[in-house]
Amino acid sequence: MQGRFRRTQHLLNALPVLEASVRLGSFTKAGEHLGLSQPAVSRHIANLEDQLGVQLFARKHNKLTVTRQGRDLANAVNLGLSHIDAAIRKTAGTAGTGGLRLACTQSFANCWLLPRFSSLRHAMGDVQVSLAVSHWLDDIDPDSVDMIAHWRPQGWAGWPRRQLFEEVTFPVCSQEYLDRNPALQNASEDPSVLIRPDLLHYEERAMEFAGWPEWFAASGIGYTAPDQVFRYPSYQFMLQAAADGAGVALAWQHLAADKVDSGELVQIGRGLHRNGAGYFLEYRDTGSTARFQQRLLDWFVAEAGR
């Protein structure tokens, strides 16, 4: 039996993009609001139009005008998301009941926290630590958690924060891929050898952290990703593709360190350091869980220092 909402499920990523684009009247403003690049917004809208078989925006002389179908659908999405948000807030209730609730991204949970979670449980003793994991932290209500691990230097919830890692990015590939492409051994001296069709890309959000254009720019090389390049929707999927020999990925040091240490990935270029950027732990300093937070904060700082 087919699920009741089967037709809707594969559109869930694009529908909020449509709603923001119509409400804000601009793909660029929608991207800034959602933390997406303008080309990513355009791709979401184009894919949605293809799936539905209707034009949601009229395009004339580089000017976009929402169609009646586009506005009707955006209004329905706005209404639906408002109801869902209210239900989530009601269900989540308040943070700080029965232990600590930590929010983080899927990438951080899978690439860094998962191998260390047994150590975390041991350090916290009888204090329950539950996780609120999402692809993007915008999807998590700060009122429902006690601590947030994130990459935003300006903070996420306006709470006190500690930096765990500096942002250091460098190219990685598998040893097998490097053996097939020996010229990449010179990437530290000549980064231009990395400009190749099988350069791997992540669906990064605009101006959040360094991507390939910033990494190449640090060596004085201009680079723009092709319009039709495949972008991995999950960071750990991209790292796994690099480990499988599919190409070269740009790795964040703290998320790729375990794979590099094990030999699953090989660093083949210089690291780009961005002062002030990195990963942070933001925490409440009030409430019933405050007495537990220092213990978890101390564990994070100690593990990050390793």
C-alpha positions as CSV (number, residue, x, y, z in Angstrom):
1,M,0.0,0.0,0.0
2,Q,1.4,3.4,-1.0
3,G,1.9,5.9,1.8
4,R,-0.6,8.7,2.1
5,F,1.9,11.4,1.5
6,R,4.2,9.5,-0.9
7,R,3.8,12.1,-3.7
8,T,4.8,14.9,-1.2
9,Q,7.8,13.3,0.4
10,H,10.3,13.9,-2.4
11,L,9.3,17.6,-2.6
12,L,9.9,18.4,1.1
13,N,13.3,20.0,0.6
14,A,12.1,22.3,-2.2
15,L,8.8,23.4,-0.8
16,P,10.2,25.7,2.0
17,V,12.5,27.2,-0.7
18,L,9.5,28.1,-2.8
19,E,7.7,29.6,0.2
20,A,10.7,31.8,1.1
21,S,11.2,32.8,-2.5
22,V,7.6,34.0,-2.9
23,R,7.4,35.6,0.6
24,L,10.6,37.5,0.1
25,G,10.2,38.2,-3.6
26,S,13.7,37.2,-4.5
27,F,15.8,34.0,-5.0
28,T,18.8,35.8,-3.5
29,K,16.9,36.9,-0.4
30,A,15.4,33.4,0.0
31,G,19.0,32.0,-0.2
32,E,20.2,34.4,2.5
33,H,17.2,33.6,4.7
34,L,17.7,29.8,4.3
35,G,21.5,29.8,4.2
36,L,21.6,28.6,0.6
37,S,23.4,29.9,-2.4
38,Q,21.3,31.6,-5.1
39,P,22.1,28.8,-7.6
40,A,20.9,26.2,-5.1
41,V,17.6,28.1,-4.7
42,S,17.2,28.2,-8.5
43,R,17.9,24.4,-8.7
44,H,15.3,23.7,-6.1
45,I,12.7,25.8,-7.9
46,A,13.5,24.3,-11.3
47,N,13.3,20.7,-9.9
48,L,10.0,21.5,-8.3
49,E,8.6,22.9,-11.6
50,D,9.8,19.8,-13.4
51,Q,8.2,17.5,-10.8
52,L,4.9,19.3,-10.8
53,G,4.8,20.1,-14.6
54,V,3.8,23.7,-14.0
55,Q,5.6,27.1,-14.1
56,L,5.9,28.6,-10.7
57,F,7.8,31.7,-11.8
58,A,7.5,33.6,-15.1
59,R,10.9,34.6,-16.3
60,K,11.3,37.6,-18.6
61,H,14.3,39.8,-19.2
62,N,16.1,38.4,-16.1
63,K,13.0,39.3,-13.9
64,L,11.0,36.8,-12.0
65,T,7.3,37.0,-11.3
66,V,5.5,34.4,-9.3
67,T,2.6,32.7,-11.2
68,R,-0.8,32.1,-9.7
69,Q,0.1,28.4,-9.2
70,G,3.3,29.4,-7.5
71,R,1.6,31.8,-5.1
72,D,-1.2,29.3,-4.3
73,L,1.3,26.5,-3.5
74,A,3.5,28.9,-1.5
75,N,0.6,30.0,0.6
76,A,-0.4,26.4,1.3
77,V,3.2,25.6,2.3
78,N,3.3,28.6,4.6
79,L,0.1,27.5,6.3
80,G,1.3,23.9,6.7
81,L,4.7,24.9,8.0
82,S,3.1,27.2,10.6
83,H,0.9,24.4,11.9
84,I,3.9,22.0,12.0
85,D,6.1,24.5,13.8
86,A,3.4,25.1,16.4
87,A,3.0,21.3,16.9
88,I,6.7,20.7,17.2
89,R,7.0,23.5,19.9
90,K,4.1,22.0,21.8
91,T,5.5,18.5,21.6
92,A,9.1,19.4,22.4
93,G,8.0,21.4,25.5
94,T,10.9,22.9,27.4
95,A,14.5,21.8,27.6
96,G,16.2,20.6,30.7
97,T,14.0,17.7,31.8
98,G,15.6,14.4,32.6
99,G,19.1,15.4,31.5
100,L,20.9,17.4,28.8
101,R,19.7,17.8,25.2
102,L,22.5,18.5,22.7
103,A,21.8,19.8,19.2
104,C,24.2,19.2,16.3
105,T,24.3,18.5,12.6
106,Q,24.2,15.1,11.0
107,S,27.7,15.7,9.7
108,F,29.1,16.4,13.2
109,A,27.2,13.6,14.8
110,N,28.3,11.0,12.3
111,C,31.9,12.1,11.6
112,W,33.0,13.3,15.0
113,L,30.6,12.5,17.8
114,L,29.6,8.9,16.9
115,P,33.1,7.4,17.5
116,R,33.3,9.2,20.9
117,F,29.8,8.8,22.2
118,S,30.7,5.9,24.5
119,S,33.4,8.1,26.1
120,L,30.8,10.9,26.5
121,R,28.3,8.6,28.2
122,H,31.1,7.4,30.6
123,A,32.1,11.0,31.4
124,M,28.5,12.0,32.1
125,G,27.7,9.1,34.4
126,D,24.1,8.9,35.3
127,V,23.2,12.2,33.4
128,Q,21.2,11.4,30.3
129,V,22.5,13.1,27.2
130,S,20.0,13.0,24.3
131,L,20.6,14.4,20.8
132,A,18.7,16.6,18.5
133,V,20.3,16.0,15.1
134,S,19.3,17.7,11.9
135,H,20.9,18.3,8.5
136,W,20.8,22.1,9.2
137,L,20.5,23.6,12.7
138,D,17.9,26.1,11.4
139,D,15.4,23.2,11.7
140,I,16.0,22.9,15.5
141,D,14.3,25.2,18.0
142,P,16.9,26.5,20.5
143,D,14.2,26.5,23.2
144,S,14.1,22.7,23.0
145,V,17.8,22.1,23.7
146,D,20.4,22.9,26.3
147,M,23.6,23.0,24.2
148,I,24.3,23.5,20.5
149,A,27.5,22.3,18.6
150,H,27.7,24.6,15.5
151,W,30.0,26.4,13.0
152,R,28.6,29.9,13.3
153,P,31.2,32.4,14.9
154,Q,28.5,34.9,15.7
155,G,26.6,32.4,17.8
156,W,23.3,30.6,17.2
157,A,21.1,31.2,20.2
158,G,22.9,34.1,21.9
159,W,24.2,32.0,24.8
160,P,27.8,31.7,26.1
161,R,30.1,29.6,23.8
162,R,33.5,28.0,23.6
163,Q,35.4,27.3,20.4
164,L,36.2,23.6,20.0
165,F,38.1,23.7,16.6
166,E,39.5,26.2,14.3
167,E,38.3,26.0,10.7
168,V,41.0,24.2,8.8
169,T,40.2,22.9,5.3
170,F,42.3,20.8,3.0
171,P,41.9,18.5,-0.1
172,V,41.6,14.8,0.4
173,C,41.3,11.7,-1.7
174,S,41.8,8.0,-1.4
175,Q,45.3,6.4,-1.8
176,E,44.0,4.5,-4.8
177,Y,42.8,7.7,-6.5
178,L,46.2,9.3,-5.8
179,D,48.0,6.4,-7.3
180,R,45.9,6.8,-10.5
181,N,46.6,10.6,-10.5
182,P,50.2,11.0,-9.4
183,A,50.3,14.7,-10.5
184,L,48.1,15.4,-7.4
185,Q,51.2,14.8,-5.2
186,N,52.3,18.3,-6.3
187,A,49.1,19.9,-5.1
188,S,50.8,21.7,-2.2
189,E,53.2,23.5,-4.6
190,D,50.7,23.8,-7.5
191,P,47.1,23.8,-6.3
192,S,45.9,24.3,-9.9
193,V,46.4,20.6,-10.5
194,L,43.2,20.0,-8.4
195,I,41.0,21.8,-10.9
196,R,39.5,18.7,-12.6
197,P,36.0,17.4,-13.6
198,D,35.8,15.0,-10.7
199,L,36.3,17.6,-8.0
200,L,33.7,16.7,-5.4
201,H,31.2,19.4,-4.1
202,Y,29.0,19.7,-1.1
203,E,25.7,21.5,-1.0
204,E,27.2,24.2,1.3
205,R,25.3,27.2,2.5
206,A,26.3,30.6,1.3
207,M,28.9,32.5,3.3
208,E,28.8,29.9,6.2
209,F,32.2,28.3,5.8
210,A,35.0,27.9,3.3
211,G,34.4,26.0,0.1
212,W,36.5,25.3,-3.0
213,P,36.4,29.0,-4.3
214,E,37.8,30.2,-1.0
215,W,40.4,27.5,-0.8
216,F,41.7,28.2,-4.3
217,A,41.5,32.0,-3.7
218,A,43.9,31.6,-0.8
219,S,46.5,30.5,-3.4
220,G,45.6,33.3,-5.8
221,I,43.6,31.0,-8.1
222,G,40.1,32.0,-9.3
223,Y,37.7,29.1,-9.3
224,T,33.9,28.8,-9.9
225,A,32.1,25.5,-9.8
226,P,30.3,24.5,-13.0
227,D,26.6,25.2,-13.0
228,Q,25.6,21.6,-13.6
229,V,28.1,20.0,-11.1
230,F,26.7,17.4,-8.8
231,R,26.5,18.5,-5.2
232,Y,26.4,15.9,-2.4
233,P,23.5,16.7,-0.1
234,S,25.3,15.1,2.9
235,Y,28.9,15.9,3.9
236,Q,29.6,12.4,5.1
237,F,28.4,11.1,1.8
238,M,30.9,13.3,0.0
239,L,33.7,12.1,2.3
240,Q,32.8,8.5,1.7
241,A,32.7,9.2,-2.1
242,A,36.3,10.5,-1.8
243,A,37.3,7.4,0.2
244,D,35.8,5.3,-2.5
245,G,38.0,6.9,-5.1
246,A,35.4,9.1,-6.8
247,G,37.5,12.2,-6.7
248,V,38.9,15.0,-4.5
249,A,36.9,16.5,-1.6
250,L,37.5,19.5,0.5
251,A,37.7,18.3,4.1
252,W,37.2,20.1,7.4
253,Q,40.0,18.9,9.6
254,H,38.0,18.0,12.7
255,L,35.4,16.0,10.7
256,A,37.9,14.2,8.5
257,A,40.7,13.6,11.0
258,D,39.7,10.0,11.9
259,K,39.6,9.0,8.2
260,V,42.9,10.6,7.6
261,D,44.5,8.9,10.7
262,S,43.2,5.5,9.5
263,G,44.5,6.0,6.0
264,E,41.1,5.9,4.5
265,L,41.7,9.4,3.2
266,V,45.0,11.2,2.2
267,Q,45.6,14.9,2.5
268,I,47.0,16.2,-0.8
269,G,47.1,20.0,-0.4
270,R,47.8,22.8,2.0
271,G,45.4,23.5,4.8
272,L,43.4,26.8,4.8
273,H,43.1,28.4,8.2
274,R,40.4,31.0,8.7
275,N,40.8,33.0,11.9
276,G,37.7,33.2,14.1
277,A,35.9,30.5,12.1
278,G,35.5,26.9,13.3
279,Y,33.2,24.8,15.5
280,F,31.8,26.1,18.7
281,L,29.8,24.7,21.6
282,E,27.0,27.1,22.8
283,Y,25.3,26.4,26.1
284,R,22.7,27.7,28.5
285,D,24.2,29.1,31.7
286,T,20.9,29.0,33.6
287,G,18.1,26.6,34.3
288,S,17.9,23.2,35.9
289,T,20.6,21.6,33.7
290,A,23.3,24.2,34.4
291,R,25.0,22.0,37.0
292,F,25.5,19.3,34.4
293,Q,26.6,21.6,31.5
294,Q,30.2,22.2,32.9
295,R,30.8,18.4,32.9
296,L,29.8,18.1,29.3
297,L,31.6,21.2,28.3
298,D,34.8,19.9,30.0
299,W,34.5,16.6,28.0
300,F,34.1,18.4,24.7
301,V,37.1,20.7,25.3
302,A,39.3,17.7,26.4
303,E,38.3,15.6,23.3
304,A,38.8,18.5,21.0
305,G,42.2,19.1,22.4
306,R,43.3,15.5,21.5
